[in-house]
């Protein structure tokens, strides 16, 4: 299974240098199209998305996670991002529909 990074240029470049495939996106809408495209590819097992791109898409990404458990979509802080507390219980409840 392949890993794919989606985000801004600095974010994706770091992953590409580590040997991970990636795609630069400039807007959340462009990112969502790419995430949906990647989630249809059976070879992709993990999609890493930068937090500044994923923040406005969290609800859509959570909905996608409920429909397709693979690939795993994981949000990672991008360069210069401030630490943010993520409510994993709330996210899990939303994914499970509880």
TORKOL-4160 file (C-alpha; in steps of 0.2 Angstrom, whole numbers, padded with zeros to 4 digits, m for minus):
98
<pt num="1" X="0000" Y="0000" Z="0000"/>
<pt num="2" X="0006" Y="0017" Z="m0004"/>
<pt num="3" X="0007" Y="0033" Z="0006"/>
<pt num="4" X="0002" Y="0050" Z="m0001"/>
<pt num="5" X="0004" Y="0068" Z="0006"/>
<pt num="6" X="m0008" Y="0082" Z="0002"/>
<pt num="7" X="m0005" Y="0100" Z="0007"/>
<pt num="8" X="0005" Y="0116" Z="0003"/>
<pt num="9" X="0022" Y="0116" Z="m0005"/>
<pt num="10" X="0033" Y="0115" Z="0010"/>
<pt num="11" X="0022" Y="0102" Z="0018"/>
<pt num="12" X="0023" Y="0090" Z="0003"/>
<pt num="13" X="0041" Y="0094" Z="m0001"/>
<pt num="14" X="0046" Y="0087" Z="0016"/>
<pt num="15" X="0037" Y="0071" Z="0013"/>
<pt num="16" X="0043" Y="0069" Z="m0005"/>
<pt num="17" X="0061" Y="0071" Z="0002"/>
<pt num="18" X="0057" Y="0056" Z="0014"/>
<pt num="19" X="0051" Y="0046" Z="m0001"/>
<pt num="20" X="0032" Y="0048" Z="0000"/>
<pt num="21" X="0022" Y="0053" Z="m0015"/>
<pt num="22" X="0013" Y="0070" Z="m0014"/>
<pt num="23" X="0003" Y="0083" Z="m0022"/>
<pt num="24" X="0003" Y="0102" Z="m0019"/>
<pt num="25" X="m0014" Y="0110" Z="m0017"/>
<pt num="26" X="m0018" Y="0128" Z="m0015"/>
<pt num="27" X="m0035" Y="0127" Z="m0008"/>
<pt num="28" X="m0046" Y="0116" Z="0003"/>
<pt num="29" X="m0058" Y="0112" Z="m0012"/>
<pt num="30" X="m0043" Y="0107" Z="m0023"/>
<pt num="31" X="m0037" Y="0096" Z="m0008"/>
<pt num="32" X="m0054" Y="0088" Z="m0006"/>
<pt num="33" X="m0055" Y="0083" Z="m0024"/>
<pt num="34" X="m0038" Y="0075" Z="m0023"/>
<pt num="35" X="m0042" Y="0066" Z="m0007"/>
<pt num="36" X="m0058" Y="0059" Z="m0015"/>
<pt num="37" X="m0048" Y="0054" Z="m0030"/>
<pt num="38" X="m0035" Y="0045" Z="m0019"/>
<pt num="39" X="m0048" Y="0036" Z="m0008"/>
<pt num="40" X="m0054" Y="0028" Z="m0024"/>
<pt num="41" X="m0037" Y="0021" Z="m0028"/>
<pt num="42" X="m0035" Y="0003" Z="m0020"/>
<pt num="43" X="m0016" Y="0005" Z="m0019"/>
<pt num="44" X="m0017" Y="0020" Z="m0007"/>
<pt num="45" X="m0017" Y="0015" Z="0011"/>
<pt num="46" X="m0013" Y="0031" Z="0020"/>
<pt num="47" X="m0017" Y="0049" Z="0015"/>
<pt num="48" X="m0007" Y="0063" Z="0025"/>
<pt num="49" X="m0016" Y="0080" Z="0025"/>
<pt num="50" X="m0008" Y="0096" Z="0032"/>
<pt num="51" X="m0019" Y="0104" Z="0045"/>
<pt num="52" X="m0021" Y="0121" Z="0037"/>
<pt num="53" X="m0029" Y="0112" Z="0022"/>
<pt num="54" X="m0039" Y="0099" Z="0032"/>
<pt num="55" X="m0046" Y="0111" Z="0045"/>
<pt num="56" X="m0060" Y="0118" Z="0034"/>
<pt num="57" X="m0063" Y="0100" Z="0027"/>
<pt num="58" X="m0064" Y="0091" Z="0044"/>
<pt num="59" X="m0083" Y="0087" Z="0042"/>
<pt num="60" X="m0081" Y="0081" Z="0024"/>
<pt num="61" X="m0066" Y="0071" Z="0028"/>
<pt num="62" X="m0075" Y="0063" Z="0043"/>
<pt num="63" X="m0090" Y="0059" Z="0032"/>
<pt num="64" X="m0078" Y="0051" Z="0019"/>
<pt num="65" X="m0070" Y="0041" Z="0033"/>
<pt num="66" X="m0087" Y="0033" Z="0038"/>
<pt num="67" X="m0090" Y="0027" Z="0020"/>
<pt num="68" X="m0072" Y="0021" Z="0017"/>
<pt num="69" X="m0061" Y="0015" Z="0031"/>
<pt num="70" X="m0046" Y="0012" Z="0019"/>
<pt num="71" X="m0037" Y="0023" Z="0015"/>
<pt num="72" X="m0033" Y="0030" Z="0032"/>
<pt num="73" X="m0034" Y="0049" Z="0031"/>
<pt num="74" X="m0023" Y="0057" Z="0044"/>
<pt num="75" X="m0021" Y="0076" Z="0048"/>
<pt num="76" X="m0003" Y="0082" Z="0052"/>
<pt num="77" X="0003" Y="0099" Z="0058"/>
<pt num="78" X="0011" Y="0108" Z="0044"/>
<pt num="79" X="0027" Y="0119" Z="0045"/>
<pt num="80" X="0024" Y="0134" Z="0057"/>
<pt num="81" X="0007" Y="0127" Z="0063"/>
<pt num="82" X="0002" Y="0131" Z="0081"/>
<pt num="83" X="m0002" Y="0116" Z="0092"/>
<pt num="84" X="m0020" Y="0112" Z="0092"/>
<pt num="85" X="m0030" Y="0101" Z="0104"/>
<pt num="86" X="m0040" Y="0088" Z="0094"/>
<pt num="87" X="m0055" Y="0080" Z="0102"/>
<pt num="88" X="m0052" Y="0062" Z="0096"/>
<pt num="89" X="m0067" Y="0056" Z="0106"/>
<pt num="90" X="m0079" Y="0068" Z="0097"/>
<pt num="91" X="m0071" Y="0063" Z="0080"/>
<pt num="92" X="m0073" Y="0045" Z="0084"/>
<pt num="93" X="m0091" Y="0047" Z="0088"/>
<pt num="94" X="m0094" Y="0056" Z="0072"/>
<pt num="95" X="m0086" Y="0043" Z="0062"/>
<pt num="96" X="m0095" Y="0029" Z="0071"/>
<pt num="97" X="m0112" Y="0038" Z="0070"/>
<pt num="98" X="m0114" Y="0037" Z="0089"/>
